[in-house]
Structures are given as C-alpha cells and as structure tokens.
Amino acid sequence: MKTADLQYDGLECYGFIYGDAHVPYRIERREIATDKPRKVAISVHPDCRVVVSAPADASNSDIHDAVMKRAKWIVDNVQAFSQQQAHVQTRRYVSGEMQFYLGRRYVLKVSDSIDAPARVKLERGNLVVTLRHSRQDKATQVKALLSQWYRARAQHVFEKRFTQLLPQAHWVSEPPNFRVLPMVKQWGSCSVKGTLMLNPHLVKAPRHCVDYVILHELCHIAEHNHSKRFYRLLAQVMPDWRATKQELDGMAELLLNE
C-alpha cells in the first residue's frame, strides 16, 4: 500500500493509492470548541467525491493516517458509486423515458398540439408533456417544461412537509425561510442565518427521503456542523435517518440526472 499527496488549484487536496486505485480526497477544515470531540470524519458522495472533515489545527499527517485506516471502506464506496453512474444514461426527453415523482416511476409521453396550452400533467402512470408548435428543439422544450413543473411541485410539497415537520423541531422558534434552488451535488443546505435551500430534484424521491433532508437542514439551525450533537438531534426526530440517507444516496445519480 502506497500513498501519494496531491495539491492543485490552491485547494487542500490530497490522495492515496490502494491496490490499483488512486483516490483523491479534499480536506475541509472546521473550527470546534475545546470540549467537543476532535475526530476526523470521512464521507464518500454519490458523485465519487471523498471529503474529509477535520479540526482546523489537525496536521496533514494525522488526517492522512485517519484516511488510510479507512482506505478499503473509501475505495469500496467510490467503486460502488462509480458503478451506479455507469448505468445512468443521459436523458433525451422523448416518449418512453422514465421520470420520477415522490418515489414513483412515470413514463414520459410527449405530444404536440395546435390549440392546447403547453403543460405537464400526471395521468394514469404517465407524465404527459404537451407541446405547442415551435421552432425550438423538442427536447429543449420538454426539458424546460419539466424543470418548471418539478420546481412548482417541489415548492408545494416542501411547504406541506415543513408544516408537518416543524412541530418536531422544538429548537426552531420561528418557521425558517426556505428557497427551492437547483443544485448539482446537494439535496439541501442551511445558511448561517438559518435560510434553508432545497433542491427541486428532491421531489422525485420518496416522501420519507424528503422529510429526512428537511429535518437534516432544520437540525443545522441548532448545530451548524456535523458534530455528535448534530447527529443526536437528528436521531431524536428521525431514528432511522441512516437507512433513509443510504436509500437517498443510492438514488442520487438517477434522480439528479438531467
């Protein structure tokens, strides 16, 4: 087993070699209180990014030692996500493709009309997109209409789920502001001021996955990092969050694929 350090674009990025695999990873430094555990946390994302969260004053050698102790786990997860990506095909936005809404599969049906307005509608297991005659490429029209529809549905669904879930978030004194914002690699985020941002693609996932992301971000209002206190809080409001996160991670490449 050999190790190799890398650094590029001014980012604190390194890598290691495990067998035939070279795995880059990025270090994210965090400030922690002196009374909190000083552990190195490692996460592998569905897009195969490896992110290492470490105390701000941790040495690179200590961080690298922690990474190497979990090298096999990291490589196994990177390879698993890589295999998932290989099966995800680029969407062409034509009839017969699969679309998703709240965890259910729908067959895309594209139809042309002279008189009917351009619209998207769920209809007996199909997601029907009606187009008006236009010089614009059909696939471009379908993609734009679906994007608008998903964003509108996401706004509606997320508002309803916030109403249902907020009573569980006893640490939140006032309903937080939230925005529906397309993101490439995240389901949601929470700003320092407590504004929540949720990815409209999340509405394609099952409702319990939507709830997980909302509760996750609500927990960040109380705990801004992924500390033990954060996870204890998350476990209080969603005891099975680990299984739900794993389920959502497994669908990420499929649901985020445009």
C-alpha positions in Angstrom: 0.0 0.0 0.0 1.5 3.4 -1.1 0.3 6.9 -0.5 0.7 9.9 -2.8 -0.1 13.5 -1.9 -1.6 15.9 -4.5 -2.3 19.6 -4.4 -3.9 21.7 -7.2 -5.9 24.9 -7.9 -5.0 26.2 -4.5 -7.3 23.7 -2.8 -6.2 21.5 0.1 -6.5 18.3 -1.8 -4.5 15.1 -1.4 -4.8 11.4 -2.5 -3.8 7.9 -1.7 -3.1 4.7 -3.6 -4.8 1.5 -2.5 -4.0 -1.5 -4.7 -4.6 -0.3 -8.3 -6.9 2.6 -7.2 -5.8 6.1 -6.9 -8.3 8.1 -4.8 -8.2 11.9 -4.4 -9.7 13.5 -1.3 -10.4 17.0 -0.2 -9.9 18.3 3.4 -12.5 20.7 4.8 -11.2 22.3 8.0 -13.7 23.1 10.8 -13.4 25.1 14.0 -14.6 23.2 17.0 -14.9 24.1 20.7 -12.3 22.6 23.0 -14.9 20.5 24.8 -16.0 18.8 21.6 -14.6 15.5 20.2 -11.7 16.1 17.8 -12.4 13.4 15.3 -11.8 13.2 11.6 -15.0 12.4 9.7 -14.9 10.9 6.2 -17.7 10.9 3.7 -18.0 9.5 0.1 -20.5 11.3 -2.0 -22.6 9.8 -4.9 -20.5 11.7 -7.4 -17.5 9.9 -6.0 -16.0 12.9 -4.2 -14.2 12.0 -0.9 -14.5 14.7 1.7 -12.5 14.7 4.9 -13.8 17.0 7.7 -11.1 17.7 10.2 -10.3 20.1 13.1 -8.7 23.3 11.8 -5.4 22.6 13.6 -5.1 18.9 12.7 -1.9 18.0 11.0 -2.0 16.7 7.4 -0.1 13.5 8.5 -2.7 12.8 11.3 -5.5 13.3 8.8 -3.8 11.1 6.2 -3.3 8.4 8.8 -7.1 8.5 9.6 -7.9 8.3 5.9 -5.6 5.3 5.4 -7.2 3.4 8.3 -10.5 3.5 6.3 -8.9 3.2 2.8 -10.7 0.0 1.9 -14.1 1.4 3.0 -13.4 4.5 1.0 -12.4 2.6 -2.2 -15.3 0.2 -1.9 -17.8 3.1 -1.7 -16.2 5.0 -4.5 -16.3 1.9 -6.8 -20.0 1.3 -5.8 -21.0 4.8 -6.7 -18.9 4.7 -9.9 -20.8 1.6 -11.0 -24.1 3.3 -10.4 -23.0 6.2 -12.6 -22.1 3.8 -15.4 -25.8 2.7 -15.6 -27.2 6.2 -15.7 -27.9 7.3 -19.3 -28.2 10.9 -20.5 -31.8 11.9 -20.8 -33.1 12.6 -24.3 -36.6 13.9 -23.2 -38.5 11.6 -25.6 -41.6 9.5 -25.1 -40.9 6.2 -23.2 -38.2 7.6 -20.8 -38.7 7.2 -17.1 -39.4 10.1 -14.9 -39.9 10.1 -11.1 -42.1 11.9 -8.7 -42.3 11.2 -4.9 -40.6 7.9 -5.3 -42.9 6.6 -8.1 -41.9 5.9 -11.7 -43.8 7.6 -14.5 -43.5 7.0 -18.3 -42.8 10.2 -20.2 -45.3 10.9 -23.0 -44.6 13.8 -25.3 -47.5 15.1 -27.6 -47.9 18.0 -29.9 -50.9 20.3 -30.1 -52.1 23.2 -32.1 -54.7 24.5 -29.7 -53.9 23.1 -26.2 -51.5 25.1 -24.0 -48.0 23.8 -23.3 -48.2 21.9 -20.0 -47.1 18.9 -17.9 -49.7 16.6 -16.2 -49.7 13.3 -14.3 -52.1 11.0 -16.0 -52.6 7.2 -15.2 -49.0 6.3 -14.6 -47.7 8.7 -17.3 -46.1 12.1 -17.1 -47.6 13.8 -20.1 -45.9 16.8 -21.7 -47.9 18.7 -24.2 -46.0 21.0 -26.6 -47.1 23.9 -28.8 -45.7 24.0 -32.3 -42.4 25.9 -32.1 -39.1 26.3 -33.9 -37.3 25.4 -30.7 -35.9 21.9 -30.4 -38.5 19.5 -28.9 -36.1 18.1 -26.3 -35.2 21.6 -25.2 -38.9 22.4 -24.8 -39.7 19.2 -22.9 -36.7 19.8 -20.5 -37.7 23.4 -19.8 -41.4 22.4 -19.1 -40.4 19.5 -16.8 -38.0 21.8 -14.9 -40.7 24.3 -14.3 -43.2 21.6 -13.3 -40.8 19.9 -10.9 -39.9 23.3 -9.3 -43.6 24.2 -8.8 -44.4 20.7 -7.4 -41.3 20.9 -5.1 -42.4 24.3 -3.7 -45.9 22.8 -2.9 -44.7 19.6 -1.5 -41.9 21.1 0.6 -44.3 23.7 2.1 -46.6 20.9 3.2 -43.8 18.8 4.7 -42.4 21.8 6.6 -45.9 22.4 8.1 -45.9 18.7 9.2 -42.4 18.5 10.5 -41.8 21.9 12.2 -43.5 20.8 15.5 -40.8 18.2 15.9 -38.1 20.8 15.6 -38.6 22.2 19.1 -35.3 24.2 18.8 -36.8 26.3 16.0 -38.6 29.3 17.4 -40.0 30.7 14.1 -40.6 29.0 10.8 -37.4 29.5 8.7 -37.3 30.9 5.3 -36.6 28.4 2.5 -35.9 28.5 -1.2 -36.2 25.9 -3.9 -32.8 26.1 -5.7 -31.4 23.7 -8.2 -28.1 22.2 -7.0 -25.7 19.9 -8.8 -24.4 17.9 -5.8 -26.6 18.7 -2.8 -30.1 17.9 -1.7 -30.2 20.9 0.6 -28.2 23.4 2.6 -28.7 25.8 5.5 -27.1 29.3 5.6 -25.5 30.8 8.7 -28.7 33.0 9.0 -30.9 29.9 9.0 -32.3 30.1 5.5 -32.8 26.7 4.1 -32.3 25.8 0.4 -33.8 22.6 -1.1 -33.1 21.0 -4.4 -36.2 20.7 -6.6 -35.0 17.3 -7.8 -35.6 16.1 -4.2 -39.3 16.0 -5.0 -38.6 13.0 -7.2 -37.6 11.0 -4.1 -40.0 9.2 -1.7 -41.7 11.4 0.9 -39.7 10.0 3.8 -36.5 11.0 1.9 -37.9 14.5 1.5 -38.6 14.5 5.3 -35.0 13.4 6.0 -33.4 16.2 4.1 -35.8 18.8 5.7 -35.1 17.5 9.2 -31.4 17.3 8.4 -31.3 21.0 7.4 -33.5 22.0 10.4 -31.0 20.4 12.7 -28.3 22.7 11.2 -30.2 25.7 12.6 -29.2 24.4 16.0 -25.9 22.7 15.1 -24.1 24.2 12.1 -21.6 21.3 11.6 -21.9 17.6 11.6 -20.9 17.1 15.3 -22.1 14.4 17.6 -24.7 16.8 19.0 -26.0 17.3 15.5 -26.4 13.6 14.9 -28.0 13.1 18.3 -30.5 15.8 17.5 -31.2 14.2 14.1 -31.7 10.8 15.7 -34.3 12.3 18.1 -36.5 13.4 15.3 -35.7 10.6 12.8 -34.3 7.5 14.5 -33.9 5.7 11.1 -32.1 8.5 9.3 -29.1 6.3 8.4 -31.2 3.9 6.4 -33.1 6.8 4.7 -29.8 8.6 3.9 -28.4 5.4 2.4 -31.6 4.9 0.3 -31.4 8.5 -1.0 -27.7 8.3 -1.7 -28.4 5.2 -3.8 -30.9 7.1 -5.9 -28.8 10.3 -6.3 -27.3 9.7 -9.7 -30.6 8.6 -11.1 -32.7 11.5 -9.7 -30.2 14.3 -10.3 -29.5 13.1 -13.9 -30.7 15.7 -16.5 
